[in-house]
């Protein structure tokens, strides 16, 4: 997948921008708060339909305006091109268009433009709450498995309705038997979500180990473990998982009613990151945490290409802080070797004086972008 043209209007501090992209590696440099990350955010929006920085699209609109617009022209499999347009108006809301046709359900677009992002916000993957890690794995799998995305959407809907029902039961407005059909639906979708999470983690672990060793130069055991309400042995067969989950839901029924919330399920699961069997977030340095995250993103990209037979676009936002010169060089070598179209933001373009080929250099200042090489 290649982005060959990007058009942005009234997007944060960018009034208007058109980029014609001919290079595989694109270095976007400039000072802080000049608009570098906004370019990555615009590309990410075209792939995921949501910002990775904010939940409210109104905060993205350039001051003094009432709308923003992002357009992208992409080339798939080196030959087929298509266009995506995303338009948000304070008065009309958000609209998405595929080849000039309005998209009714945004989730239909997930996976059309596969993207892998590493930003400062991703530090929350290691240091933050489990919700950040669930979001990471859900975005990854949703881009490669449409059935997973549908199961996830149904899971969220069912949990919302089941929790309302739990509140009604506690207040005496419903009987406990009313939970049975919701439990059956919950078990159906929860088992699929947990099964796919487990499968992806099993596939991605050897890739993370490979890239971490490559970047760090150390032969350390890097591993993700899936912390689920299911026992590890159960994370193999969907029907077995459904049966076990229904049993567990029955066991915690009184607790769920008392707290008026579903206390077990994939919405409570977590991913645990280890280096040599020790928690990275506790025992890893900032440089080791950053190396792990970079390795994770490389592993995601390789796994995604393997499954969907299409190279994702890499978006790397200021990834080189806390890394020594040796690790920076190794990261750059991997970027060159993997041949994914990559957009990198940095305050110091000199870090890339390392023999890179097929590179475009863009300078950003006060929302204005100038192509330099």
Beta strands, then each sheet from edge to edge (+ up, - down):
strand 1: 2-11
strand 2: 14-20
strand 3: 25-29
strand 4: 67-76
strand 5: 80-89
strand 6: 93-98
strand 7: 101-102
strand 8: 115-118
strand 9: 222-227
strand 10: 270-275
strand 11: 278-279
strand 12: 313-317
strand 13: 342-346
strand 14: 359-365
strand 15: 368-371
sheet 1: 2+ 1- 4+ 5- 6+ 7-
sheet 2: 8+ 12+ 13+ 3+ 14+ 15-
sheet 3: 9+ 10- 11+
end
